[in-house]
Amino acid sequence: MYTDGACIGNPGPGGWAWAVAGAAYASGAEPQTTNQRMEVRAALEAVTSVDGRLEVVSDSTYVVNCFRDRWWESWKARNWRNKAGQPVANRDLWQPLIEAVQDEPGRVRFRWVKGHSTDAMNDLVDRLANEAARTQQGRRGEGRPDTLGPPDRPGSRRKKSTPSPDTTGPSLPAGRRVVVAGLRPPGLGGYEANPVAEGVRRRLAEVLAAKREMHPDLLVLTGLGLGTEQLAAEAAIDAAVPYVPVLAFPGQEIVWPAPTREHFRGLLDKAEAQVMLESTTPKTRQGVAGSMGRRDAWMARNADEAIVVWDGVDPAVGRLQRTLSEHVGEENVWVLEPGPS
């Protein structure tokens, strides 16, 4: 059974769908939701609609990894809180899905499929889910529907978390992509070298080295801004992990002191590659903020996991952490608290 979820705007009007090749299909809609809620809802509808042994095939790592990596065990052990101590997102959907799967251990298994590829059944549920999101009407039937809406266009909306890249923007080297982001000075002890920043750099290097053992093709994505983003590049060098600066616009370093600009350019020189998302420099502070937000969203769409340096207080980093969790799954976001080495 194939499943898929879609959302226009995220949050916005959404749709879900499931289908069995040569047999039944179903779809449904919600007026205000998120893409990840629709992915989980699709799986829940699938598991509770069919008896007997079942393989759920989804292009959402958020859904598949929950069962493949048994996230649900730690969620339940922590009374439905994640590693950061926050309530598990979408518990109202996750809990009945997990209970349905565990009612008969071994009855249901999950498999990931690459979205927007050549899989005809993935294309079918993709079209059904997007049709439901657009029309806000679901449908049911047998076999393959006579009419189907167009498929989702990758990159046209923040639709789902998969290891496939955002095909509408600049290309990236292949590999397991981890975004590293978080606190800026003075949240890391100040603008100069200090024990807090050094401690963060050391721990980032340790985490990256451990991740490289599991994923030899590991690749760090960093905005290369002051604070965590530059520490990420330094830690990647220490851990012998390639990194790619993803820059919002040219000249972001112009306002920094000369030594800081020199350090920035040195990190650029050592990078595996470089991505520049916009060709012109914004003229206003609001324009800069907008460009930075689009950069963060682009990195989230192209990531497989993330490391966020956060003190649990800074609201901007909290919003970034939630954005990354929305795309890669909250269990694929590591939160590091700043502290001295």
C-alpha positions, 0 to 999 in steps of 0.5 A: 500500500502506497501513501502520500501527503501534501500541503499547499503553503505548509501550513495550509490546505492539505490532502492525504492518499493511499492506494493498493496496486490493482485494488482500492484507493482513497484520499481525503482533505483538511482545510488547515494543516501541514505536510507532515501531518498529512504524511502521518494521516495517510499512513494512519488511514492506510493501516486502519483501512486494511486487514492482514499483513501490510507493507506501507510504502512512503516517500516520507522519512518522517513516517518511515524512520519512526518505525525503522529507527523505532523513534516511538519507543523513546517517545513513549519512554519520555512520556511523549516528549522528544530529545529536546524535552518538548512535546512530540509534534503531531502526537494526536496522529502518531499515537493512534498510528503507533497503537494500530501498528503495535496491536499486531506486532509484525503485521505492518512494515514500512519501506521508503521510496524516492519521491518524484521518481519513476515509481507509478504507484508513488506518482498515483498517491502523489496526484491523489493527495495533491488533488485533495489538497487543491479541491478539498475533496477526497474520493474512493474507488477501485483500480486506477482512477480515470482522471488524475490531477497533475503531480506535485512540482518539487520545490513549488511548496515545502511538501515533504522530507525526503533525501531527494534534493530541491531540484529548482535551486542550485545543485549540491554535491551528493551525500548525506547532508546535515545542516548545522545552525544555531546561536550567534554572538553574543549567545556563544560567549561573545564575538571573540574566541572564548571557552563557550565557542571552543566547547561548541566547536569541539563537540560539533567536531565529535558529533560530525566525526561520529556521523561520518562513521555511519555515513562516509558520504556526510556533507555539512551545509552551513550558512557561514554566518557568525557564531554556530555557522562558522563554528560548523565549518571549523568543526567540519575541517577538524572532523575531515568532513566536507562542507558547503557554504550556502550563502543567501546573497553576495557580500554578506560579510561586508559589514564585518571587521576586516579580520572577520572578513578574512576568516570568512573568506578563508573558510570559503576557500576550504569548502567543497563547493559553494551555493549562492541563492540570490544574485543581488544584495538586499538594500534594506534590513527587512530584505536581508531578513527575508533573504536569510529566511529563504536561505534557511528554508532552502537548506532545510529542504535539501537536508537529511538531518540537522544539528542545532546549537540552542540554549532553549531560550533564543526564539529565533533559533527555536523557530529554526529548530521547528522548521528543520524538524518539519522537514527532516523529522524531529528525531533527525534534529540534534540539539546541542546546548552551548557550554565551555570545553 
